[in-house]
């Protein structure tokens, strides 16, 4: 069955223009009824799952999970709304990936191979959505940009949607802690000495969220802006609550000689472009902060678009719809990555293909089922019928009320809690 919806990409003076044609049909195919399929196996060293409902309507969801730590291949699992996807008549596939840690350059290929297996063994889908969480958000956006036409839509939850900017954020966070605490974190030769310095020097100097020292208040103000505080300096709702869990975890070790760093993502991280901000009246000016903080460069070609395209800066050149979900208090993957990617799509003139929804919560990937299912259904309607869903303006000058449309429960710490 040929789709009646197409995205025609025109290259005009270097600009990518996306022109939607007639929407895809949501009706069932002309094939005779078929039985459901539930299959598992191993492909290229990665375990996989395939679920196809009876009388499959032709939609396919490719799921990319979040980061898993340790050696060996990853563990495969169903997408969090797998039962909903199947109930709507669509199929889904998921890969455990051939390895763990943060290696999206491998994981993108694992999902492409699994999709090809699905095509060969099950059939050609009418459309394919790539759906990812956290690290999977990096996989989603890099896949949409680097493999245009392979996927007809993307859904990212709490995702590193601006790609390598997650490494930039973590290094900038660590460099600010180093300066303000007066501890040479970035000179640590290994993770053991790094951890020891955190416990023996950084925590006594800064304190912890809820019990900061004077220098800790300086650091927290810097972090506030790194995580996405708005243009007038308003904090993101529930940011401090979310930071409690990841305050020390976000301080990242990288080999002092970046050319010897084994991690692909840390090799590509850079703070050369970071402009730090801090609130006035804390004893450290913005100019002094930016002049004194240590700057970190990437390894040679580590974020080169030709040599390492998955770790290069994203371009914002979308050719298919992308819907994202993000929590305001996510300190592991901050909302600032959503803001950065929005700016890239604006510059690329593809922001009409990006819808972002913000949830007021101090969590990472803690969305309820209804929020996820609604986002998925809205994305399908966008792909099939051309109905662009509503979202939030993550670049608004005042973000104090952001996310109220999608947030089901306000927390007592939320400044709007008593007003509802």
SULTAUR-V771928 format. One record per residue. RES is the residue in one letter. OMEGA is omega in whole degrees, 0 to 359 (* if undefined). Layout:
BEGIN
res: <RES:RES>
omega: <OMEGA:OMEGA>
END
This chain:
BEGIN
res: <X:X:X:X:X:X:X:X:X:X:X:X:X:X:X:X:X:X:X:X:X:X:X:X:X:X:X:X:X:X:X:X:X:X:X:X:X:X:X:X:X:X:X:X:X:X:X:X:X:X:X:X:X:X:X:X:X:X:X:X:X:X:X:X:X:X:X:X:X:X:X:X:X:X:X:X:X:X:X:X:X:X:X:X:X:X:X:X:X:X:X:X:X:X:X:X:X:X:X:X:X:X:X:X:X:X:X:X:X:X:X:X:X:X:X:X:X:X:X:X:X:X:X:X:X:X:X:X:X:X:X:X:X:X:X:X:X:X:X:X:X:X:X:X:X:X:X:X:X:X:X:X:X:X:X:X:X:X:X:X:X:X:X:X:X:X:X:X:X:X:X:X:X:X:X:X:X:X:X:X:X:X:X:X:X:X:X:X:X:X:X:X:X:X:X:X:X:X:X:X:X:X:X:X:X:X:X:X:X:X:X:X:X:X:X:X:X:X:X:X:X:X:X:X:X:X:X:X:X:X:X:X:X:X:X:X:X:X:X:X:X:X:X:X:X:X:X:X:X:X:X:X:X:X:X:X:X:X:X:X:X:X:X:X:X:X:X:X:X:X:X:X:X:X:X:X:X:X:X:X:X:X:X:X:X:X:X:X:X:X:X:X:X:X:X:X:X:X:X:X:X:X:X:X:X:X:X:X:X:X:X:X:X:X:X:X:X:X:X:X:X:X:X:X:X:X:X:X:X:X:X:X:X:X:X:X:X:X:X:X:X:X:X:X:X:X:X:X:X:X:X:X:X:X:X:X:X:X:X:X:X:X:X:X:X:X:X:X:X:X:X:X:X:X:X:X:X:X:X:X:X:X:X:X:X:X:X:X:X:X:X:X:X:X:X:X:X:X:X:X:X:X:X:X:X:X:X:X:X:X:X:X:X:X:X:X:X:X:X:X>
omega: <183:179:177:180:180:172:182:183:179:176:182:180:176:181:178:178:182:184:180:173:184:183:176:174:177:184:181:179:182:182:177:180:179:181:176:180:174:191:175:180:179:181:179:180:181:174:180:174:175:176:179:181:172:180:179:182:174:176:181:177:178:188:177:183:178:185:174:185:175:181:173:180:180:179:181:177:180:172:185:176:182:181:178:179:180:179:178:176:182:178:172:174:181:177:173:183:185:183:176:183:189:184:184:178:176:189:176:180:179:181:176:180:180:177:179:176:179:181:182:186:184:180:182:177:174:175:177:175:172:190:184:177:174:173:178:176:173:179:181:187:177:178:181:182:188:179:181:179:181:179:181:177:179:176:182:176:177:193:172:190:178:172:187:176:176:177:178:180:183:178:178:177:181:180:177:178:179:182:188:178:182:180:185:184:187:174:182:185:181:184:180:179:176:180:179:179:176:185:187:185:185:180:176:182:186:191:181:178:184:179:181:166:177:177:176:177:174:181:182:177:176:181:178:181:176:182:174:176:187:186:179:175:177:178:172:179:175:179:183:177:179:182:183:184:189:184:180:181:181:175:193:177:172:179:178:172:188:179:178:180:183:184:179:186:179:175:185:183:181:172:183:183:185:171:183:175:177:178:178:174:182:178:178:183:179:180:179:179:183:179:188:185:180:179:184:179:175:173:181:178:185:177:178:178:180:184:183:188:181:181:174:176:179:184:186:183:178:173:179:181:177:177:181:173:180:177:181:185:180:180:180:174:191:179:180:177:175:180:181:181:175:179:180:180:176:180:181:182:176:184:176:179:181:174:183:178:184:179:179:183:180:189:175:181:181:184:175:184:182:179:179:183:178:179:180:181:179:178:178:178:178:181:187:187:178:181:181:183:177:177:179:174:183:178:180:180:179:182:186:181:183:174:183:182:187:185:184:183:175:178:178:180:181:181:179:187:185:180:185:*>
END
